[in-house]
Amino acid sequence: MVEQGFSAKTRIELDPVGLYYAVVTSHKHPATFSISAYLSEPVVPHALQQAVNDLMHRLPFLSGRLRRGFFGYYHEILADPPMIVPTRSGHTFSAYFETGTEHVLRILYGERHFTVETLHSICDGRGLTKIVSALLVRYFEILGIAMENAGLIDWSAAPRPEEAEDAFARYADLKTTDSPTRLTSTSAERPAYHFDCSPTPARFVTRKFDLAKVRSAAKTHDATISEYVLAHIFRAIAHDRAARGSKEPITASVPIDCRSFFPSETYRNFVSDAQIVMPETEDFAVMMQHLRQQFTKLDADLVHGDINASQKLRNNTRFLPRVAKKPIGKMLERSDLRRLTTTFSNLGLVKLPKGVEERVEMLEFVLRGQPGIPYSFACIAVGDALTLTTTVSVDDRGISERAAEGLEG
């Protein structure tokens, strides 16, 4: 729990997800991700900076840096908020949190967009969605835009500890000895299909789709948008696998928002994940049916088992020296890598006040990706625009294009 007062010297202990990413991140492979808002009008820098200042005052735990101690990592709240940075050459992945003021949250802006990028040590995708939404609302409030239900949070109120709680510690039942088996299949127990090629600097490509059309297409299969988009990603990867004569299973790591089962107001990490396996069929309808069956198994018992396991691991390693934690984190990372082909995260539809939504052309969700996983996919929607962003760190084989063609119908 964050100390009352939120002073500049306040230290925040990392949650299990934050600790894992703090351990495995490196200058070469920064575990960062971002959400960008593309506006219908030019960005006003002084208003954006004021909105950032107000956001950090209201949610001070976001204005922090990652620090190393003998037993591990922690966040230290900084008195000064991060300064917005102009970007003209496009977004690049970097370990920005190791330079300058070392804020784990940074804000970049261009002529008609701004990007909020962060490290997984402080929050997850759902938390970042709330942060960007709050920043958008405050930014347009400063510009004098009148709107109904203007504030997502009360800017005049004092910081609330609930918004910075460690929800893993709150909900973990450490007396439980048996946890439900994570979602896997027989095919997923052996090594997954990997893209055997030389790595290149990470880059990303974003495609924009009509949300109503994608939703309608998904409904014809009685599927969610996540299930439908993932099916097209799987088919695109299967085309690549067939060209290489491989028969290894194609799998994807899919985040699960624990807040869907265990309510929490936290902006910090509260996420689990499941391994989804591509059904081995060329019949798209059959594939959708089998994918729905896998997603149906993602229930409260499964999530609670993951919460318990994550918190137990954190507690059991709490007093290990930091240098001993790193090999454990890397071992877990290698184990995950062996069973994964790709990652797919969908933050869903972001709802904003009308006065804000009509000025946002689209949102863009970008994942840095993990070492050894050269294709990562991320979705987010606002208004009538859904975007699919592919992060690529190999010579592109047209996988993102084939997935986009499938979604375009």
C-alpha positions as CSV (number, residue, x, y, z in Angstrom):
1,M,0.0,0.0,0.0
2,V,1.2,3.5,-0.8
3,E,2.0,5.6,2.3
4,Q,-0.4,8.4,3.1
5,G,0.9,11.8,1.9
6,F,2.6,10.5,-1.2
7,S,5.8,12.4,-0.4
8,A,8.7,12.6,-2.8
9,K,10.5,10.0,-0.8
10,T,7.7,7.5,-0.8
11,R,8.7,4.1,-2.0
12,I,6.2,1.7,-3.6
13,E,6.8,-2.0,-3.5
14,L,6.3,-3.7,-6.8
15,D,3.4,-6.1,-7.4
16,P,4.3,-9.6,-8.8
17,V,3.8,-8.5,-12.5
18,G,5.8,-5.3,-12.0
19,L,8.6,-7.2,-10.2
20,Y,8.8,-9.8,-13.0
21,Y,9.2,-7.1,-15.7
22,A,11.6,-5.1,-13.7
23,V,13.8,-8.2,-13.4
24,V,13.7,-9.3,-17.1
25,T,13.8,-5.8,-18.8
26,S,17.1,-4.6,-20.2
27,H,18.5,-1.8,-22.2
28,K,18.4,-4.0,-25.3
29,H,14.9,-5.3,-24.6
30,P,12.9,-2.7,-22.7
31,A,9.5,-4.1,-21.6
32,T,7.6,-0.9,-22.6
33,F,4.2,-0.4,-24.2
34,S,2.2,2.7,-25.2
35,I,-1.1,4.2,-26.2
36,S,-1.2,7.0,-28.7
37,A,-4.2,9.4,-29.2
38,Y,-4.5,10.8,-32.7
39,L,-6.5,14.0,-32.7
40,S,-8.6,15.9,-35.3
41,E,-6.8,19.1,-34.4
42,P,-3.2,20.2,-33.6
43,V,-1.8,19.4,-30.1
44,V,-1.4,22.5,-27.9
45,P,1.9,21.7,-26.0
46,H,1.3,24.0,-23.0
47,A,-2.1,22.5,-22.4
48,L,-0.8,19.0,-22.7
49,Q,2.0,19.7,-20.2
50,Q,-0.5,21.2,-17.8
51,A,-2.7,18.2,-18.1
52,V,0.3,15.9,-17.3
53,N,1.1,18.0,-14.3
54,D,-2.5,17.8,-13.0
55,L,-2.5,14.0,-13.7
56,M,0.7,13.5,-11.7
57,H,-0.7,15.7,-8.8
58,R,-3.9,13.6,-8.7
59,L,-2.1,10.2,-9.3
60,P,1.3,10.9,-7.8
61,F,2.5,7.3,-7.8
62,L,2.7,7.5,-11.7
63,S,5.4,10.2,-11.3
64,G,8.1,7.7,-10.3
65,R,11.3,6.0,-11.3
66,L,12.4,2.4,-11.0
67,R,15.1,2.0,-8.4
68,R,17.3,-1.0,-7.4
69,G,17.9,-2.2,-3.9
70,F,19.7,-5.1,-2.4
71,F,16.6,-7.3,-2.3
72,G,15.1,-6.1,-5.6
73,Y,13.3,-3.2,-7.2
74,Y,10.9,-0.5,-6.1
75,H,9.3,2.7,-7.3
76,E,10.3,6.0,-5.9
77,I,7.9,8.9,-6.4
78,L,9.5,12.0,-7.9
79,A,8.5,15.5,-6.9
80,D,8.6,16.8,-10.5
81,P,6.3,15.4,-13.2
82,P,7.7,14.1,-16.5
83,M,8.1,16.8,-19.1
84,I,6.4,16.2,-22.5
85,V,8.9,15.6,-25.4
86,P,8.3,16.5,-29.0
87,T,8.9,13.7,-31.5
88,R,9.4,14.2,-35.2
89,S,11.0,10.9,-36.4
90,G,8.3,8.5,-35.3
91,H,8.2,6.4,-32.1
92,T,11.2,4.2,-31.3
93,F,11.7,1.7,-28.6
94,S,14.3,2.6,-26.0
95,A,15.2,2.3,-22.4
96,Y,14.2,5.9,-21.8
97,F,13.6,5.1,-18.1
98,E,17.4,4.8,-17.6
99,T,18.2,8.3,-18.8
100,G,17.4,11.8,-17.8
101,T,14.9,12.1,-14.9
102,E,14.3,8.3,-15.2
103,H,10.5,8.6,-15.1
104,V,8.8,5.2,-15.9
105,L,6.1,7.2,-17.7
106,R,6.9,9.5,-20.6
107,I,4.7,11.6,-22.9
108,L,5.7,12.2,-26.5
109,Y,3.8,14.5,-28.9
110,G,3.6,15.3,-32.5
111,E,1.6,17.7,-34.6
112,R,-1.7,16.0,-34.0
113,H,-1.0,13.2,-31.6
114,F,0.5,12.3,-28.3
115,T,1.8,9.1,-26.9
116,V,1.9,7.8,-23.3
117,E,4.6,5.2,-22.9
118,T,5.4,3.3,-19.8
119,L,7.1,0.3,-18.2
120,H,5.2,-2.7,-17.1
121,S,6.7,-2.2,-13.6
122,I,4.1,0.5,-12.8
123,C,0.9,-0.5,-14.7
124,D,-0.8,-2.9,-17.2
125,G,-2.6,-2.1,-20.4
126,R,-6.0,-1.6,-18.7
127,G,-4.3,0.8,-16.2
128,L,-2.7,2.7,-19.1
129,T,-6.0,3.0,-20.8
130,K,-7.5,4.7,-17.8
131,I,-4.4,7.0,-17.5
132,V,-4.7,8.1,-21.2
133,S,-8.4,8.6,-20.9
134,A,-8.0,10.8,-17.8
135,L,-5.2,12.7,-19.6
136,L,-7.4,13.3,-22.7
137,V,-10.3,14.6,-20.6
138,R,-8.1,16.9,-18.6
139,Y,-6.3,18.2,-21.7
140,F,-9.6,19.2,-23.4
141,E,-11.0,20.6,-20.1
142,I,-8.0,23.0,-20.0
143,L,-8.7,24.0,-23.6
144,G,-12.2,24.9,-22.5
145,I,-14.1,22.1,-24.2
146,A,-17.5,21.8,-22.6
147,M,-18.7,18.2,-22.2
148,E,-21.1,16.1,-20.2
149,N,-19.6,14.0,-17.4
150,A,-16.4,15.9,-18.1
151,G,-14.0,14.3,-15.5
152,L,-13.2,10.6,-15.3
153,I,-11.8,11.4,-11.9
154,D,-12.3,14.3,-9.5
155,W,-9.4,16.6,-10.0
156,S,-10.1,18.6,-6.9
157,A,-9.9,15.5,-4.7
158,A,-6.9,14.2,-2.8
159,P,-5.0,11.1,-4.1
160,R,-6.9,7.9,-3.2
161,P,-4.8,4.9,-2.0
162,E,-7.3,2.5,-3.7
163,E,-6.1,3.7,-7.1
164,A,-2.6,2.5,-6.3
165,E,-3.4,-0.7,-4.4
166,D,-1.5,-4.0,-4.9
167,A,-4.6,-6.0,-5.9
168,F,-2.6,-9.2,-6.0
169,A,-1.9,-8.9,-2.3
170,R,-5.5,-8.0,-1.6
171,Y,-7.0,-11.0,-3.4
172,A,-4.4,-13.7,-3.0
173,D,-5.3,-16.7,-0.8
174,L,-2.0,-18.0,0.3
175,K,-3.6,-20.8,2.3
176,T,-4.8,-22.4,-0.9
177,T,-2.5,-25.3,-1.8
178,D,-4.2,-26.3,-5.1
179,S,-4.6,-24.0,-8.0
180,P,-6.6,-24.6,-11.2
181,T,-4.4,-25.8,-14.2
182,R,-3.6,-23.0,-16.5
183,L,-5.2,-23.1,-19.9
184,T,-3.1,-25.4,-22.1
185,S,-3.6,-28.3,-24.4
186,T,-1.7,-31.4,-25.3
187,S,-0.3,-29.7,-28.4
188,A,0.9,-26.7,-26.3
189,E,3.0,-28.9,-24.0
190,R,5.6,-29.3,-26.7
191,P,7.6,-26.4,-28.3
192,A,5.5,-24.0,-30.2
193,Y,6.1,-22.8,-33.8
194,H,8.8,-20.1,-33.9
195,F,9.9,-17.7,-36.6
196,D,13.4,-19.0,-37.3
197,C,15.1,-15.9,-38.7
198,S,17.5,-13.2,-37.8
199,P,16.2,-10.4,-35.5
200,T,16.0,-6.8,-36.8
201,P,15.3,-3.6,-34.8
202,A,11.7,-3.5,-33.6
203,R,9.3,-1.5,-35.6
204,F,5.5,-1.4,-35.8
205,V,2.7,-1.0,-38.3
206,T,-0.9,0.0,-37.5
207,R,-4.0,-0.7,-39.5
208,K,-7.3,1.0,-38.9
209,F,-10.7,-0.8,-39.3
210,D,-14.4,0.1,-39.1
211,L,-15.3,-1.2,-35.7
212,A,-19.0,-1.8,-36.6
213,K,-17.9,-4.0,-39.6
214,V,-15.5,-6.1,-37.5
215,R,-18.1,-6.4,-34.7
216,S,-20.7,-7.6,-37.2
217,A,-18.3,-10.1,-38.8
218,A,-17.5,-11.5,-35.3
219,K,-21.2,-11.8,-34.4
220,T,-21.8,-14.0,-37.5
221,H,-19.6,-16.6,-35.7
222,D,-21.1,-15.8,-32.3
223,A,-17.6,-14.6,-31.3
224,T,-16.1,-11.7,-29.5
225,I,-13.9,-9.3,-31.3
226,S,-10.8,-10.7,-29.5
227,E,-11.6,-14.2,-30.7
228,Y,-12.3,-13.0,-34.2
229,V,-9.1,-11.0,-34.6
230,L,-7.0,-13.7,-33.1
231,A,-8.4,-16.2,-35.5
232,H,-7.2,-14.1,-38.4
233,I,-3.8,-13.6,-36.8
234,F,-3.6,-17.4,-36.4
235,R,-4.5,-18.0,-40.1
236,A,-1.8,-15.5,-41.2
237,I,0.8,-17.3,-39.1
238,A,-0.4,-20.7,-40.3
239,H,0.3,-19.6,-43.9
240,D,3.9,-18.8,-42.9
241,R,4.2,-22.2,-41.1
242,A,2.9,-24.1,-44.1
243,A,5.5,-22.4,-46.3
244,R,8.2,-23.6,-44.0
245,G,6.9,-27.2,-43.7
246,S,6.5,-27.1,-40.0
247,K,3.8,-28.8,-37.9
248,E,4.5,-27.3,-34.5
249,P,1.5,-25.8,-32.7
250,I,0.8,-22.1,-33.1
251,T,0.1,-20.5,-29.7
252,A,-0.6,-17.0,-28.4
253,S,-0.3,-15.4,-25.0
254,V,-3.5,-13.5,-24.2
255,P,-3.7,-11.2,-21.2
256,I,-6.6,-11.5,-18.8
257,D,-7.8,-8.4,-16.9
258,C,-8.2,-9.7,-13.4
259,R,-10.5,-6.7,-12.6
260,S,-13.2,-8.5,-14.7
261,F,-13.4,-11.1,-11.9
262,F,-12.0,-9.3,-8.8
263,P,-13.1,-5.7,-8.6
264,S,-10.3,-3.1,-8.0
265,E,-9.9,0.6,-8.7
266,T,-6.1,0.2,-9.1
267,Y,-4.3,1.8,-12.0
268,R,-1.4,-0.6,-11.4
269,N,-0.8,-4.1,-12.6
270,F,-3.7,-6.6,-12.1
271,V,-3.4,-8.9,-15.0
272,S,-2.9,-12.6,-15.7
273,D,-2.5,-14.4,-19.0
274,A,-3.6,-17.5,-20.8
275,Q,-2.1,-19.6,-23.6
276,I,-4.4,-20.0,-26.5
277,V,-3.7,-22.7,-29.1
278,M,-4.7,-22.4,-32.8
279,P,-7.2,-25.1,-33.7
280,E,-5.7,-27.2,-36.5
281,T,-8.4,-26.8,-39.1
282,E,-8.8,-24.9,-42.4
283,D,-12.5,-24.4,-41.7
284,F,-12.8,-20.9,-40.3
285,A,-16.1,-21.6,-38.6
286,V,-14.7,-24.6,-36.9
287,M,-11.7,-22.6,-35.8
288,M,-13.9,-20.0,-34.3
289,Q,-15.9,-22.6,-32.4
290,H,-12.8,-24.1,-30.9
291,L,-11.4,-20.8,-30.0
292,R,-14.6,-19.8,-28.2
293,Q,-14.3,-23.0,-26.2
294,Q,-10.8,-22.1,-25.0
295,F,-11.8,-18.5,-24.1
296,T,-14.9,-19.8,-22.2
297,K,-12.5,-21.6,-19.8
298,L,-11.0,-18.3,-18.7
299,D,-13.0,-18.0,-15.5
300,A,-12.6,-16.7,-11.9
301,D,-11.2,-19.9,-10.6
302,L,-8.4,-19.9,-13.2
303,V,-7.6,-16.3,-12.6
304,H,-7.6,-16.7,-8.8
305,G,-5.2,-19.6,-9.2
306,D,-2.9,-17.4,-11.1
307,I,-3.2,-14.6,-8.5
308,N,-2.3,-17.0,-5.8
309,A,0.7,-18.5,-7.7
310,S,2.0,-15.0,-8.6
311,Q,1.8,-13.8,-5.0
312,K,3.3,-16.9,-3.6
313,L,6.3,-16.7,-5.9
314,R,6.8,-13.0,-5.0
315,N,6.6,-13.8,-1.3
316,N,8.9,-16.8,-1.5
317,T,11.6,-14.8,-3.3
318,R,11.1,-11.6,-1.4
319,F,14.3,-11.8,0.6
320,L,16.5,-13.2,-2.1
321,P,19.2,-10.7,-3.2
322,R,18.3,-8.9,-6.4
323,V,21.2,-10.6,-8.3
324,A,19.5,-14.0,-7.4
325,K,16.1,-12.9,-8.6
326,K,17.3,-12.1,-12.2
327,P,18.2,-15.7,-13.1
328,I,14.7,-16.8,-11.8
329,G,13.0,-14.2,-13.9
330,K,15.0,-15.2,-17.0
331,M,14.2,-18.9,-16.4
332,L,10.5,-18.1,-16.3
333,E,10.9,-16.0,-19.5
334,R,12.6,-18.8,-21.3
335,S,10.0,-21.3,-20.2
336,D,7.2,-19.0,-21.6
337,L,9.1,-18.4,-24.8
338,R,9.4,-22.1,-25.5
339,R,5.6,-22.5,-25.5
340,L,4.7,-19.3,-27.4
341,T,4.5,-18.2,-31.0
342,T,3.1,-14.7,-30.5
343,T,1.3,-12.4,-28.1
344,F,-2.1,-10.7,-28.6
345,S,-3.6,-8.1,-26.4
346,N,-6.9,-6.3,-26.9
347,L,-7.8,-3.4,-24.7
348,G,-11.3,-3.2,-26.2
349,L,-13.5,-0.1,-26.7
350,V,-12.4,3.0,-24.8
351,K,-15.4,5.1,-23.8
352,L,-14.8,8.8,-23.5
353,P,-17.1,11.8,-23.0
354,K,-18.7,12.9,-26.3
355,G,-16.8,16.2,-26.4
356,V,-13.5,14.2,-26.2
357,E,-14.5,11.3,-28.4
358,E,-15.5,13.4,-31.3
359,R,-12.0,15.0,-31.3
360,V,-10.1,11.6,-31.2
361,E,-9.7,10.0,-34.7
362,M,-8.2,6.8,-33.3
363,L,-6.1,5.3,-30.5
364,E,-3.1,3.1,-31.1
365,F,-1.8,0.5,-28.7
366,V,1.8,-0.6,-29.2
367,L,3.6,-3.5,-27.5
368,R,7.4,-3.7,-27.4
369,G,7.3,-7.5,-27.6
370,Q,9.4,-10.1,-25.9
371,P,12.8,-11.3,-26.9
372,G,12.4,-14.3,-29.2
373,I,8.8,-13.4,-30.2
374,P,9.2,-11.3,-33.4
375,Y,5.5,-10.7,-33.9
376,S,3.3,-9.1,-31.3
377,F,-0.3,-7.9,-31.9
378,A,-2.3,-5.2,-30.1
379,C,-5.9,-3.9,-30.5
380,I,-7.8,-0.9,-29.2
381,A,-10.9,0.9,-30.3
382,V,-12.5,4.3,-29.8
383,G,-15.6,5.7,-31.4
384,D,-16.0,3.8,-34.7
385,A,-12.3,3.1,-35.2
386,L,-10.5,-0.2,-34.3
387,T,-6.8,-0.4,-34.8
388,L,-4.6,-3.5,-35.0
389,T,-0.9,-2.8,-34.4
390,T,1.8,-5.4,-35.2
391,T,5.2,-5.0,-33.7
392,V,7.8,-6.8,-35.9
393,S,11.5,-7.5,-35.1
394,V,12.4,-9.7,-38.1
395,D,12.3,-9.2,-41.9
396,D,8.5,-8.9,-42.5
397,R,6.9,-11.9,-44.2
398,G,3.6,-10.2,-44.8
399,I,1.9,-11.7,-41.8
400,S,0.4,-8.4,-40.6
401,E,-0.9,-7.7,-44.1
402,R,-2.5,-11.1,-44.4
403,A,-4.2,-10.7,-41.0
404,A,-5.4,-7.2,-42.1
405,E,-6.8,-8.6,-45.3
406,G,-8.8,-11.2,-43.3
407,L,-10.3,-8.5,-41.1
408,E,-11.1,-6.3,-44.1
409,G,-13.1,-9.2,-45.4
